[in-house]
Amino acid sequence: QVRLVESGGGSVRSGGSLRLSCAASGTILSINQMGWYRQAPGKERELVATINSGGSTNYADSVKGRFTISGDYAKNTVNLQMNSLKPEDTAVYYCNVRRVDRGTFYYYWGQGTQVTVSS
């Protein structure tokens, strides 16, 4: 099993910044992707950003140029720097990691951290 502990959520005004952090522990061998997803009230969970073990990143169009994901695969940590926040960024943000074992992917989720952006 993989345990994910998130921190860094909170409330900010529009235009502000927050930094989310996530640390993985447990059966952490073969993690090959880490990332962040979010879920706003009444909406489905959506991808925010991912970073793979090779350093390649992927961002949702809505956050490109404002959010930056970084990961340390030696420490099994992933961070999300969020700048120029907008009210529509308000959501619960979830850390996610993917590990591979004999060709099968396993996904793990954090408990979620609330981000609230007021106008």
C-alpha positions, 0 to 999 in steps of 0.5 A: 500500500501507498500512503499519501499525506497532503498539505498546503491548502487554504483560502486566498483571494483571487490573484493569490498563490498557494503551494500544495505538497504531497509525500508518499510512504509505504510500498513506494517502489516503482512509482512512475507518475505523480500528480494532482487532481481536483474536484469542485462541488457538483463536478467530476474529478479532473486532472490538474497536472502530472509529472512522470519519473522522466520529468515530463509534465502534463497540465490541464489547459485551464492551469497552464502558465499559472500552475507548476508541478515539481516532483522528487522521485528520490524523496517521493514528494510532489508539489504544486505551485499555484499562482494567479489563482482564480475563483474557478480554481476552488476545489478539493485537490487530491494527490495521486501516484501511480506505480507499476508492478509486472505491467499493471498500474496501481493508483493511490489517492490522498485524502484531499486538501481544500483550496478556496479562492475568493473574488 
